[in-house]
Amino acid sequence: MIIKRLEFGFGSVWGYYKPLPDSREFTYSTPLLEMKYLFSEFQPTKQPGITLAIGTALSAVKGEFVPPGKGLLPKSI
């Protein structure tokens, strides 16, 4: 049955962005939507399971996300 193999997810991402060393801004992105379809289940001592996942982040966003140690501008500026 196709319904047993279908999974939907909903979520959000939030955190803090530091544009300057002494400042901090709250940032978020919501909603995050995801759909997964399971083609074959995982079986011990057999082949790995196969899944197709499709997702998107809709446009309710404030701020930006930057991984630690990465900046938006070169250090020479």
WOJOZI-V727761 format. One record per backbone hydrogen bond with DSSP energy under -0.5 kcal/mol. CO is the residue of the C=O (numbers start at 1). NH is the residue of the N-H. If there is no record, write none. Layout:
BEGIN
co->[CO:CO]
nh->[NH:NH]
END
This chain:
BEGIN
co->[1:2:3:5:7:9:11:11:13:15:17:17:20:25:27:28:29:30:31:31:32:33:34:35:36:37:37:40:43:47:50:50:51:52:54:56:56:59:60:62:67:74]
nh->[5:5:6:38:36:34:31:32:29:27:19:25:23:17:15:62:13:60:33:58:11:56:9:54:7:39:52:50:46:43:39:40:53:37:35:33:58:61:30:28:70:77]
END
